[in-house]
Amino acid sequence: MTAQRQPYSDGQHDPPSRSRRLLLRAAGVGAFLGVAGASSYRTLSNRPEATTTSDEITGQETTATTAADESLATATTDPSADGPIVEWQMPTSWPETLPVLWGNTRLFTERLAELTGGRFTITPFPAGELSSPIEVLDVVTSGDFTIGSTATYYYIEQSPVLAFGTALPFGLTMRQQTSWLYYGGGLELLQKFYADRFNVIQFPAGNTGAQMGGWFTREINSLDDIQGLRMRIPGLGGQVMERLGAEVVNLGAADILGALQSGEVDAAEFVGPYDDSNLGLQDSAGFYYHPGFWEPGASLDLIVNQDAWNDLPPLYQTAFRSAAFEALVRVTAEYDARNGQALNELVAGGTELREFPADVIEAGQAAAGLLLDEIAEGDADFKNILEQWRSFRRQVGPWFSLAEAGSIE
């Protein structure tokens, strides 16, 4: 059967489909949309105790919370003050064809130079110039470069814990991810792990917000159509799709279009309408699917060699945190401003907008839960963070269900 083309809607007045209700329930925003589940408001009295470590919530100050407080304040660096000249080069995972992701590296570095009176400067380089886009972590860990900009779930073959730094399937939205990192103890846990395992310290410096499900050269009418599908998708989301029957390929952004054109892949996900159209993906695959249930709110990181970080003066570290936090907020704001217009233009140009069938969402959610449990059984670090992450998600779910659901649809 061939699915009929869905009329494009602004999403403000239509009732949620079954697929959308399933995703909202997973994100903890489904109670008032008629979605039964643990995120329902009536379960408040039964929820587990929160395990956050924020001083506002538990009375205990943490390293991550302190970092957030410093970043929210105006850096106190005096541009006229003497300080060492620090010049770094920064490999990135982002080609220049992606104005938000590449532009964010420029925003961060320019702000940092301004805050330090031009005494701490970082020069970003597009993907492929200093390192492969999926080897940025490696060259920072080795000390070949002091800093990099990347998404850490590109490196989950080195440790599945790295997925927490970006996104987990059916995981946290942008607001929830940022809250977990800065007020739920997440950043403290990740920074300790990254330091111990990779000799780096990481700082969130962007979040794409909710993503699309990607571009497909053929329609997906049921779960059966995933079988044998060759798809570009990184992270644990790729492992979920493998369990649904897909063959997964990990490619940098600049290589996606060529892979679609050559037939190396049948489908590819990246971010959303604005970035995807800048890459030209609509020219090689006509079906654009949603939702991107594997990345409901993907963080982007600056990773710094721990030894180089320790050598920085405290005021430079404070300026760095402040510039990174500003970049984190501005990336999401820019995506939210640009994606709507880009989506309108794609649809007007003939893109076929499609929603994943409900059986794909259901199978994906079941596979994601099993995958996380299986990884936790064999990896103590992953298990420790997963337990804390799930507890935080249960804690905030009722609030998002109460406060967000009414304005989503």
Number of C-alpha atoms within 10 A of each C-alpha: 5 7 9 7 9 10 9 13 9 9 10 10 9 9 11 16 12 14 18 21 20 20 23 22 24 21 23 29 26 30 24 17 17 11 16 13 15 19 29 21 17 12 11 15 7 8 15 11 10 17 17 23 22 20 14 11 13 11 9 11 15 18 15 24 23 16 19 17 13 18 19 14 12 13 20 13 17 12 14 10 9 10 15 10 10 12 13 15 15 24 28 29 26 27 20 13 16 19 14 22 24 20 17 23 27 17 18 23 21 17 21 26 19 17 24 25 17 17 20 22 19 21 14 23 22 21 24 18 13 18 20 16 25 22 19 27 29 17 18 23 24 13 17 11 21 23 30 30 31 26 30 26 26 24 20 15 11 12 14 20 26 23 23 26 25 25 27 23 26 25 24 30 22 21 14 21 26 22 17 23 24 23 25 28 24 24 26 19 17 22 20 15 19 19 17 12 12 17 19 26 24 23 24 25 26 29 28 25 23 22 21 22 24 25 29 26 18 14 18 19 18 13 18 13 15 20 14 14 21 22 27 27 26 24 25 25 25 20 20 25 25 20 17 20 17 21 20 22 17 16 18 19 22 18 12 23 20 13 19 23 14 10 13 14 21 22 28 28 22 23 21 24 25 22 21 25 17 13 19 13 25 22 12 19 21 18 20 29 20 18 20 24 25 28 28 25 27 28 28 25 22 23 28 25 24 21 15 15 17 12 10 15 11 12 16 24 19 23 25 24 24 26 25 26 21 20 25 23 15 18 22 21 15 13 21 15 12 16 19 14 12 18 19 15 15 19 14 11 10 11 18 21 18 24 20 21 18 19 15 20 22 15 15 22 20 12 20 23 13 13 17 18 14 12 16 19 10 10 13 12 16 21 18 13 19 18 13 18 23 14 19 24 22 19 20 19 27 23 17 20 22 17 13 15 18 14 7 14 14
